[in-house]
Amino acid sequence: MGMREVQSTYTVSIEYDKRLYKQDIAGSVAHARMLARQEIISAGEAEDIVRGLREISLEIETGKFPWRPSLEDIHMNIERRLFEKIGDTAGRLHTARSRNDQVALDVRMYARECCDDVKGLLRGLRGVLVELASSNARVIMPGYTHLQRAQPVLFAHHMLAYFEMFGRDARRFAQARESADVMPLGSGALAGLPYPVDRRFVADQLGFSRVSANSMDAVSDRDYLLEFQAAAAICMMHLSRMAEELIIWSSEEFGFIRLSDEYTTGSSIMPQKRNPDFAEIARGKTGRVYGNLMAMLTLLKGLPMTYNRDLQEDKEGFLDSVSTLTATLAVFADMLPGMTLDRERMLEAANGGYVLATDIADYLVERGMPFREAHGVVARLSNHAAELGSRFDELPLDVYRGFSELFDEDVLKISVESSVGARDVHGGTAFARVAEAIEAARAELEAEHGG
């Protein structure tokens, strides 16, 4: 590519900002109606402008719009087409408006919609998690710390942990939407306008709850995009954590789950393979969303007030994060219901690894032994059992009593089921508590849907 070709394309953003066409046209329609209402332009001129914009919208939706990369961005493409349709009256549309507050308006409108879309996808995924928990409410598996078997938990409890994570994500996107819900049009290039505009009318037309308070801030503020990018990065981190567990659980070494054929692929040379490619790709895509956040932070860190052309670069990474996150949420919502559990394998794993050690220590504490002492007794008991190659439930009472006289027959009744049942506190893994948590989760989703 020669230097002339580089120069002709270097400032072009149309390939990605064309996605903002609905917002650009809606903003222009509201602006034209306000100008007529305030008698800045005539009612007939406003009607011609609105009619032309509606025709342009239909052309774009039907694939008939003549995009011109030489016009650089979505705003110039629509403006040039409006001139072709209605003549010089099109020039009246840009009265009392700058490209600076116009683009700020478009991106804010688009960001609001993206937040709503993500919240809807999160609600769907959380619903899937609740149903997974409900349909496997008594499945026991090992819980892990340091990827070492720690204590038995319910699979449902594990799924509801992700329900909580994605709930926090939904609240973050609600906050990002609130931050985006400020109408900047009327700020002009940076200082406001010398026209009797009605900013509140435009805000009402476009569904904004607030009007920006400072024109300089309004044209240069991109905090709401940072909030979206941060929320997207955290949400992708949660998805990546789940992806990692699905990858581990579906390995032969664990064998806890089997993902459906639609979400696994074979190897080019190993016919036995069932690779969890979708989970792996989600884990990989997390990095690009992190990168988009860092790019946005870096973009903004050195900008003097107010608008700078650097801000053209705010959209590409944002739009990429939107596409990446929404696609990943949709994949997980469809992938998880097709997952099958090997309940016996999970229970067998929960019975292994001396996961009942804490319960046996608690048994001694209930009989008066200080916990630190009980901890030491059970540590020695665990080492002895490991040397014998036996599980706790395979040890006879006399072995237990060799480590403490406080052990009695009922120690042999300690099991993964009793361990799970003993965690009977709010937020614990006990059967009844998890059943309550499932119903509470359903009620929360219902309230969100109703809201």
SULWODA-V203907 format. One record per residue. N is the residue number from 1. RES is the residue in one small letter. PSI is psi as a letter, one per 40 degrees, with the letter a starting at -180 (none if undefined). Layout:
# SULWODA-V203907
N/RES/PSI  N/RES/PSI
This chain:
# SULWODA-V203907
1/m/h  2/g/i  3/m/d  4/r/d  5/e/d  6/v/d  7/q/d  8/s/e  9/t/e  10/y/d  11/t/e  12/v/h  13/s/e  14/i/d  15/e/d  16/y/d  17/d/e  18/k/e  19/r/e  20/l/e  21/y/d  22/k/d  23/q/d  24/d/d  25/i/d  26/a/d  27/g/d  28/s/d  29/v/d  30/a/d  31/h/d  32/a/d  33/r/d  34/m/d  35/l/d  36/a/d  37/r/d  38/q/e  39/e/f  40/i/d  41/i/i  42/s/i  43/a/d  44/g/d  45/e/d  46/a/d  47/e/d  48/d/d  49/i/d  50/v/d  51/r/d  52/g/d  53/l/d  54/r/d  55/e/d  56/i/d  57/s/d  58/l/d  59/e/d  60/i/d  61/e/d  62/t/e  63/g/e  64/k/e  65/f/h  66/p/g  67/w/h  68/r/h  69/p/d  70/s/e  71/l/e  72/e/d  73/d/i  74/i/d  75/h/d  76/m/d  77/n/d  78/i/d  79/e/d  80/r/d  81/r/d  82/l/d  83/f/d  84/e/d  85/k/d  86/i/e  87/g/a  88/d/e  89/t/d  90/a/d  91/g/e  92/r/d  93/l/d  94/h/e  95/t/h  96/a/f  97/r/i  98/s/i  99/r/d  100/n/d  101/d/d  102/q/d  103/v/d  104/a/d  105/l/d  106/d/d  107/v/d  108/r/d  109/m/d  110/y/d  111/a/d  112/r/d  113/e/d  114/c/d  115/c/d  116/d/d  117/d/d  118/v/d  119/k/d  120/g/d  121/l/d  122/l/d  123/r/d  124/g/d  125/l/d  126/r/d  127/g/d  128/v/d  129/l/d  130/v/d  131/e/d  132/l/d  133/a/d  134/s/d  135/s/e  136/n/f  137/a/d  138/r/e  139/v/h  140/i/h  141/m/i  142/p/h  143/g/i  144/y/i  145/t/i  146/h/f  147/l/f  148/q/i  149/r/h  150/a/c  151/q/i  152/p/i  153/v/i  154/l/h  155/f/d  156/a/d  157/h/d  158/h/d  159/m/d  160/l/e  161/a/d  162/y/d  163/f/d  164/e/d  165/m/d  166/f/d  167/g/d  168/r/d  169/d/d  170/a/d  171/r/d  172/r/d  173/f/d  174/a/d  175/q/d  176/a/d  177/r/d  178/e/d  179/s/d  180/a/e  181/d/f  182/v/h  183/m/h  184/p/e  185/l/h  186/g/e  187/s/e  188/g/a  189/a/d  190/l/d  191/a/e  192/g/a  193/l/i  194/p/f  195/y/i  196/p/g  197/v/i  198/d/g  199/r/d  200/r/d  201/f/d  202/v/d  203/a/d  204/d/d  205/q/d  206/l/e  207/g/f  208/f/i  209/s/d  210/r/i  211/v/h  212/s/i  213/a/e  214/n/h  215/s/d  216/m/d  217/d/d  218/a/d  219/v/e  220/s/e  221/d/h  222/r/f  223/d/d  224/y/d  225/l/d  226/l/d  227/e/d  228/f/d  229/q/d  230/a/d  231/a/d  232/a/d  233/a/d  234/i/d  235/c/d  236/m/d  237/m/d  238/h/d  239/l/d  240/s/d  241/r/d  242/m/d  243/a/d  244/e/d  245/e/d  246/l/d  247/i/d  248/i/d  249/w/d  250/s/e  251/s/i  252/e/d  253/e/d  254/f/d  255/g/f  256/f/d  257/i/i  258/r/h  259/l/i  260/s/i  261/d/d  262/e/d  263/y/e  264/t/i  265/t/i  266/g/i  267/s/i  268/s/d  269/i/e  270/m/g  271/p/e  272/q/e  273/k/i  274/r/g  275/n/h  276/p/g  277/d/d  278/f/d  279/a/d  280/e/d  281/i/d  282/a/d  283/r/d  284/g/d  285/k/d  286/t/d  287/g/d  288/r/d  289/v/d  290/y/d  291/g/d  292/n/d  293/l/d  294/m/d  295/a/d  296/m/d  297/l/d  298/t/d  299/l/d  300/l/d  301/k/d  302/g/e  303/l/h  304/p/i  305/m/i  306/t/c  307/y/h  308/n/i  309/r/e  310/d/d  311/l/e  312/q/d  313/e/e  314/d/e  315/k/d  316/e/d  317/g/d  318/f/d  319/l/d  320/d/d  321/s/d  322/v/d  323/s/d  324/t/d  325/l/d  326/t/d  327/a/d  328/t/d  329/l/d  330/a/d  331/v/d  332/f/d  333/a/d  334/d/d  335/m/d  336/l/d  337/p/d  338/g/e  339/m/h  340/t/i  341/l/i  342/d/g  343/r/d  344/e/d  345/r/d  346/m/d  347/l/d  348/e/d  349/a/d  350/a/d  351/n/e  352/g/i  353/g/e  354/y/f  355/v/e  356/l/e  357/a/d  358/t/d  359/d/d  360/i/d  361/a/d  362/d/d  363/y/d  364/l/d  365/v/d  366/e/d  367/r/e  368/g/e  369/m/h  370/p/i  371/f/d  372/r/d  373/e/d  374/a/d  375/h/d  376/g/d  377/v/d  378/v/d  379/a/d  380/r/d  381/l/d  382/s/d  383/n/d  384/h/d  385/a/d  386/a/d  387/e/d  388/l/e  389/g/f  390/s/i  391/r/i  392/f/d  393/d/e  394/e/e  395/l/h  396/p/i  397/l/d  398/d/d  399/v/d  400/y/d  401/r/e  402/g/e  403/f/d  404/s/h  405/e/e  406/l/e  407/f/h  408/d/a  409/e/d  410/d/e  411/v/d  412/l/e  413/k/e  414/i/h  415/s/i  416/v/d  417/e/d  418/s/d  419/s/d  420/v/d  421/g/d  422/a/d  423/r/f  424/d/g  425/v/i  426/h/h  427/g/e  428/g/i  429/t/e  430/a/i  431/f/d  432/a/d  433/r/d  434/v/d  435/a/d  436/e/d  437/a/d  438/i/d  439/e/d  440/a/d  441/a/d  442/r/d  443/a/d  444/e/d  445/l/d  446/e/d  447/a/d  448/e/d  449/h/d  450/g/d  451/g/none
